[in-house]
Amino acid sequence: MPTTEPFNMEHVERLRNHMLLSVPQFCQLIGVSKMTYSRWLRGAVPRKDVNDKLRRAMRKLLAVVQEEQYPTPEVHRMSRGERFNNLLELLKKHH
């Protein structure tokens, strides 16, 4: 059952940075606008449906970090676009 507790955005930002994602890339992954994401960083609480969507996305991203040891040294050498495309491919495996 989905939780109603909002995400700790400090943890979300830590994961976003660890995965070498820009804010626009991260927003694309979770399906929200940069404006919405900025409001969350300033303390706004996501709606329940969006919070649940964020929670699912975070679980998938954490699975990629843990199971794929993401980001690998090869990923660090990729351009931003290449890294994002590589991550999208890995996420397909973790549906």
matplotlib code that plots the C-alpha trace (Angstrom):
import matplotlib.pyplot as plt

x = [0.0, 1.5, 2.5, 1.3, 4.6, 6.3, 9.9, 12.8, 14.0, 17.5, 17.7, 16.2, 18.8, 21.6, 20.5, 20.0, 23.6, 25.0, 23.5, 24.9, 21.5, 20.7, 17.5, 15.8, 16.8, 15.6, 12.3, 11.8, 12.4, 9.8, 7.4, 7.2, 8.1, 11.3, 9.0, 7.3, 10.6, 11.9, 8.8, 9.5, 13.1, 11.7, 9.4, 6.2, 4.7, 3.9, 0.3, -0.3, -0.5, 2.7, 4.4, 3.6, 5.0, 8.2, 8.5, 8.2, 10.8, 13.2, 12.9, 13.8, 16.8, 18.0, 17.8, 20.0, 22.5, 22.7, 22.4, 24.3, 26.8, 25.7, 27.4, 30.4, 33.7, 32.6, 29.5, 31.5, 33.4, 30.2, 28.6, 25.5, 23.3, 25.0, 24.8, 21.0, 20.4, 22.5, 20.4, 17.2, 18.3, 19.2, 15.8, 14.0, 15.6, 14.3, 10.5]
y = [0.0, 3.4, 5.6, 9.2, 10.4, 12.8, 12.2, 13.7, 15.9, 16.0, 12.2, 12.7, 15.3, 13.2, 10.3, 12.7, 14.0, 10.5, 9.4, 12.4, 13.6, 17.2, 18.6, 18.5, 14.9, 13.9, 15.7, 13.9, 10.6, 11.2, 13.1, 16.5, 20.0, 21.8, 24.3, 21.6, 20.0, 23.4, 23.9, 20.5, 21.6, 24.7, 22.7, 22.1, 18.7, 16.6, 15.5, 12.0, 10.6, 12.4, 11.3, 7.7, 8.1, 9.6, 6.8, 4.2, 6.1, 6.3, 2.5, 1.9, 4.3, 2.8, -0.7, 0.5, 2.0, -1.2, -3.9, -2.2, -0.4, 2.8, 5.0, 2.9, 4.5, 4.1, 6.1, 8.9, 9.3, 9.6, 12.9, 14.0, 12.8, 9.4, 8.9, 9.7, 7.3, 4.6, 5.1, 4.8, 1.5, 0.2, 1.4, -0.7, -3.8, -2.8, -2.4]
z = [0.0, -1.0, 1.9, 2.3, 3.9, 1.6, 0.5, 2.2, -0.7, 0.7, 0.0, -3.5, -4.3, -3.0, -5.3, -8.3, -7.8, -7.3, -10.5, -12.4, -13.5, -14.2, -12.7, -16.2, -16.7, -13.3, -13.8, -17.1, -15.4, -12.7, -15.0, -13.3, -14.4, -13.1, -11.5, -9.5, -8.5, -7.4, -5.2, -3.6, -2.9, -1.2, 1.0, -0.9, -0.4, -3.5, -4.0, -2.9, -6.5, -7.5, -4.2, -5.0, -8.6, -7.1, -4.7, -7.5, -9.5, -6.5, -6.0, -9.6, -9.5, -6.3, -7.8, -10.7, -8.3, -6.2, -8.9, -11.7, -9.5, -11.2, -12.1, -13.3, -14.3, -17.9, -17.2, -15.6, -19.0, -21.0, -22.1, -20.2, -23.0, -23.3, -19.6, -19.6, -22.5, -20.8, -17.6, -19.6, -21.0, -17.5, -16.1, -18.8, -17.2, -13.8, -14.5]

ax = plt.figure().add_subplot(projection="3d")
ax.plot(x, y, z, "-o")
ax.set_aspect("equal")
plt.show()
